[in-house]
């Protein structure tokens, strides 16, 4: 197992910086010539343009950079953590710039957009997963590529929010979780583990909502709607 984080891991890198992302990929390539699975779960929720760089460009560049190693793996699997926030309002300008690979443009579009930045970065990542998963570069090499969309999870990123009764009330309104919540990190880890395992055989291009029922409650049957 090779860990990548800002601190305390085998490879330390700040995914907000393009140079650090490239260096991280090169470091992993120097350590192994094949990977069986890659899980990308780095993310921040600050209302700043840096969030776009970490949540979208950091995730995508790590996945794309390690794809050749996955192609040489045994029943390779890749999974990215998105968020159930992708069902909420997002900025089309941020999402479109991300999917064009225009990081400066995405950061510029994110200026002053507050909570839309996080939602938009995660929506762009979810769309990238669905688009990339069925291409020859991924499916053609037998690499299953999926996303997991958690609801509210107890992590250092949400600690301050969950200690504030006003913020907890807002979270419950925005992200109702009928099955119970907030979730614990282990609840999501078990889902990620399955997607990264050989058991994930014919599932690709999916974004599974591990959100205590939030998506089902908020979108209902709209998830099946399609234009006529």
Secondary structure, DSSP 8 states (H G I E B T S, - for coil): ---EESSSSSEE--TTSHHHHHHHHHHHHHH-S--SEEEE------SSTHHHIIIIIIHHHHHHHHHHHHHTSSS-EEEEE--GGGGS---HHHHHHHHTT-HHHHHHHHTT-TTHHHHHHHHHHHHHHHHHHTSTTTGGGT-EEEEEEE-SB-STTTHHHHT-HHHHHHHHHHS--TT--SB-HHHHHHHHHHHTSTT--S--S-EEEESTTHHHHHHGGGGG----
